Amino acid sequence: MKSKASKILLSVFGFILIAFVLYQACSSWFDDKTYCVAQQVTVNDTIEAQGIIIRRETILQKQSAGIQLYSVSNGSRVAQNATVLEYFENDEDVQLRTEINALQQKIAALQTLDDQNKIATADMDTNGTLLKNTVLDLQDQICSQSFSQLDDTQEQLLYLLNQRQLATGQVADFSAQIQEYAAQLETLQQQYRGRIDFVQSPSAGYFVNEADGYETALSYENATQLQVSDLENVQPKQIPSDCIGKVITDIKWYLAAVVNADQVHELTEGDVLDVQLPLTAASQVQMTVEAINSDDASGKAAIILSCSNMNSQLCSARLQTVQLVMGSYTGLKIDAEAVRIVDGQKGVYVQSGAVTKFYNVDISYYGDGFVIVDSNNGNNELKIYDDVIIGKV
């Protein structure tokens, strides 16, 4: 009797299970709803504009016979009266000077390591971090074809590898290598006949080995007074035929751009913005609003921003398509068509299995065809990965 009852119960349970599976399958097969999945994202509200970078720059000029060899890398910091360019009588002297410079740098780097090793052992964690970052920098420079700093990055990598050898005891010191380099250096110096002319930097700053004509096109001293017409009509000046480069003598620089006045009406002098510079390795920098000079007739405004950080990548940047980041919003991204008003409440319908639920949402940002729901708001019921219904429920 018990066996018969058990069989009946099992049959009923099996029938219910099969019916449930068939129901779920049919529901999915014949479900004509359209869904989007709530995804956690961060979105920047940006204004795109054509910008021009304004720096305090001094063009260097020199007329001299001979073959040129730059003494410093493009974008390097230089001291006042530092030699930036040398002239040589022939290619042989240029090659000798290049080899001498390389050997002198190697000897100086190894001597620095030996001196440091006498004082304290290198921090292996710090060395490892710097090694990793330098390798990544080298990879980025090769992939982006930013070759101006490649030699410096390679030198830094070699320095860190040598430092690691000392710290791990693979070598006791580099005295033997220094002696070998010194012997090579002495041989080269005996053959070297010297330079025939040179150029020095008149001021401390950053050296760039070319000019673009915009150095004096806009006034650095009056940058905050620039108007819309100034920026729309700016043209590069004639570059002197004997120009050999320029020196950037102030780390503070300006970015000027023309935007629609209503896009920046909430900004005031002193506000700090993140500015994206896609054409530079710097990528994004923080800048301060210096002035917003509106032109009522056109409805446009000249926005002038400043930054007091300078590096080798920013030295050569000039005309840029920039994005001014007006705000950053983190939350759940869903299709804008999914949002609806029910009984005076803004929300979305979410499918959970066979059940459809209405969830209240608080929207922090409206984008192009999407919205960002504030996931940190306690009134918001939507969760990450929820299936949100678009259109017909």
N, C-alpha and C positions, 0 to 999 in steps of 0.2 A: 504493500500500500504506500509506504514511504517512498519506495523507489519510483512508483508511478507519479506521485505528487512532485518529486524532484524533477522528473522528466518534463512535467507540465510547466513547472516554474522556469526551467532552463529554456524551454521552447518559447515561453512568453518573453523572457529576457532577451533571447536571440532575436525574436521578431521586433522587439522595441529597438534593439541596437541597429538592426538592418534598416528599420524605418528611419531612425535618426540619421544614419549615414546617407541614405538616399535623399532625405530632406535637405541635408547640408549640401550634397552634390548638386541637387536640382536648384537650390538657392543660388549657388555659385554659377551654375550653367545659365540660368535664366535671369540673373541679376543684371539689369540694364543701367545700374547706377555708374556714375563716373567718380573716381576717387583721386585724391592727392594725399601724400603721406607728410605729416608734419615733421619738418626737419629743423634741427638746431643750427642756426647760422648767425654770422655777424655781417651786417650790411653797412657800408658807408654811404651817407648822403653827400654827394659831391657836386661841385660846379666845375665843369671843364672849360678851360680858357687857354688862349695862346699867350704865353708869358715871355718876358725878356728879362734876363739877369743883368743887373747893373753893379759894377764893382769899381773900386778906386784902383786904376791901373796905369802903369807907366810903360810906354813903348820904348824898347831898347833898339838903337840904331848903330850900325857900324859898317863902314866901307873899308874892306881890307882884302888884299890878295891872299891866296892860299886856300887850303882845304879845311873846312870847318869840322870841329868835333865838340859836341856839347859836353860840358863837364858834370852836369847834374841831370837827373831824370826829369821828364816833363811832369809838372805838378809838385815838384819837391820844394820843401822849405829851404830858403837861403838866407844867409846873414848879409848884413851890409858889407859891401866891397868883396863879396865872395865871387870867385871866378865862375862864370856860367858858360862861357864859350871860348875855345882856343882855336888858333889858326896854325896850320903846319904847311911846310914847303912841299911835301909829297906824301903819297899813300903809305910808304914804309914808316915814316915818323908817326903817322896816325895810328897804324897798327901797333907800333912799339908803345905809344902812349896808352892805348887801350889795354894792352897786356900789363903794363906797369900799374895802372890804376886798379886792375883786377887783383893783382898780387898784393898790393898795398892794403886793399880791403880785406883780403883773406888773412894776412898777417895780423892786422888790427883786431879782427874778430877772434882769432885764436888766442892772441895775447889777452884779450878781455876775458875769455873763458878761463884761461890759466890763472889770472889774477882773482877771479871770483871763486875758483876752486880752492884757492889757498885760504879763503875767508870762511866759506860755508858751502855745504852740498846743496845742489839745486833741489827745489821742491818738485818731486816727481809728478804730483797731481797737476800742479800748475804747468809744468813742462808738457804733460800729456794733453792738457786742454789747449795750450798754445799750438802744439803740433797739429792737432785736429783742425783747429780754426785756420791755420796757415795752409794746410792741404786743401781745405774747402775754398779758401780764397784763391789758391792757385787754379783749382778746377773752374771756379766761376770766371776768372780772368781769361782762361783759355777758351771756355765755351762761349763767352760773350765777346771774344776777340779784343779784350781790353789789355793790350800788350804794353802800355806805357809803364805799368808798375810791375811787370813780370819779373824783371831782373831783381828788383828789391825783394819780391816775395820769395824767389828762389834762394836768395842770400839768407833771408830769415829762416827758411826751412832748413838749410844746411847748418846754420848756427844752432838751431834747436836740436838737431840730430847729434851734433858734436857735444852739445851740453848734456844730452842724455847718455852718451858714451862715457863721459867723465863721471856722471852721477852713479852709473851702474858698475863702474870699475872696469869697463872694457878697455879703457886706456887710462894711464896714470896722469899724463899731461900731453901737450902737443908741442913740446920743445923740439923734437926731431922734425916734425912737419914745418914748424916755423923756420928752422935752420935751412931746410930744403928750399922753402919759398924765398928766403932771404938771399940764398945763393943765386937763384934764378933771377931775382930782382936786380942784383948787382950786375949780372951779365947783360941784362936788357938796358940798364942805365948807362953802361959803357958804350952801347951802340946808339943810344938816343941822342939826337942833336938838338932837341928842345923846340919849343914853339916859336913862331915868328910874331905873333900878336895874340891879344886876348881881350875879352869883355868882362867887366865886373858889374855886379848888381849895385845900383846906386842906393838901394834901401833894402832893409830886411823885408821878407814876405814870401810869396809863393811864385816860383818861376814857371812860365809857360812858354814853350819854344815856337809859338806862332801867334799871329794876330788875326782877328776876323773883321776888323773895320768898325765894330760897335763900341770900341773902347772909349771914344769921345762923342759918340752919336747922341747920348743922353747924359745930362749932368748928374754926376754922383752927389755933389753938394746939394743940389736942388731936387733930389729924387722924390721927396715927399710932395713936391709941388706939381708933379707931372699931371697933365690933363689927358682926356680921352684922345684929343686930336694929336697930341705929342706922340702917343703910342701907336696910333693908327697910321701915322705918316713917317715913322722913323725909318731911316735908311742907313746902311753902312757907309762909312767914310772911306776914302782912298787909303790903302795901306802903303806906307813908304816903301820904296823899292829896296832900301837897305835895312829893313826891319829884320831883326834876328830873334824877336820874341818880346816878352813883356814880364813885368813884375807886378803882382797883386800886393799892394802895400797895406791893406786893411782887411781884417778878417770879417768885418761886417759887410754884408752885401744885401742888395734889394732884389725883389722880384716884383715886376709891375705887369699888370694884365688888365684888359678891358672886359667887363662883365655887364650883364643887365643890372641896372641899379636896384630893381626890386629883389634880386637874388641875395643882395648883401645888406639890405636895409636894417637888419637886426644886429649887424656887426658894429663895433665901436673901436676907436683907437685904443690899443693895448691888449685887445683880444688875442689869444694864442690859437693858431690853427695848425693841424697837420696838413702838409702839402706833399702830394705825390708827384715825383719827377721821374716818369718812366724811362727817359732817355739817359739817365745817369745811374751809376752803381749805388749812389746814395739812396735811391728809391723813394724814401720819404723823410722829410725833415720837419721840425717844428719851427713855425715862423710867427712873428708878431705883426699885427695890423698897425701900420704907421699912419696911413691916411686912406680915406675913400673920397675921391674927388668926382662928384657927380656932374653930369652934363644933362640938364633938364630938357634941352631941345631934342636930344636923341634917345633919352631914357637909359643911357649907359653910364657907367662909372669906371674910373681908373682906380683900381685897388693896388695899394703899395704895401708890400710886406717886407720884413727884414729878418735876417738870421745872422748870428755871430759865430757860427761854426763853419769852418772852411776845411776842405781836404782836397786831395789830388783829383778826385773825380769831379768835384764841383768847379775846380779851377777853369776847366775848358768848356763848361756848359754855358749856353747863351740863350738861343731861342728854344723854348720848351712848350709842349702841350702838357699843361699841368692840371691836376685835380685838387681843388680846395675842399678839404673834408669839413663839411659844416656840422656833421654829427655822426655818431656811430651807434648802431642799434643791434643788440643781441637778443634773439628770441626764436620763436618757432615760425618758420616760413611756410605759408599756405597760399593756394590760389585765391585771388581776390574775389572770384565768382562764388567761392564757398561761403562767404560772409553774408549773413542775412539778419533781418530784424524780426523777432518773434515776441509778441506781447510787450513791445517796447524795449526788449533786451537784444543787444548785439551779440551774435554768437554763430556757431557752426553746428551742423549735424555730423555726428561721428558714428560709424558703423562698428559695433563690437559684437562679432559673431552674428547671430540672427537679430540682435537688438540694435535699434537706432536711437541714439541719445542726442539731446540738444545741450551743448556746452556754451556757457558764457565765455566771451573772450574780451581782452583789452588790447586794442591795436596801438602799437607804438610808432609804426612807420608804414606809409603807403608807397609802394614801389610801382614799377611798370608791370601791371598784370599780377602782382602779388602783394601780400601784406606781411608784416612781422608782428606776431602776437607776443606781448610781454610775458615771458615765462616766469618772471620773478614776482609778478603781481598776484597777490593772494586771491583775488576775485576770478582769476583765470582758471578754467577747468580743463583746458586742452593740455594734452601730454605729448611728449615726443613719440614719434612713430604711430600716432593715432591715424586711422583711416578716415579722412575728412571727405564728406560727400560734396560734389560739385553739381549744381543744377538740381534736377528732379530728385526728390527724396523717396 
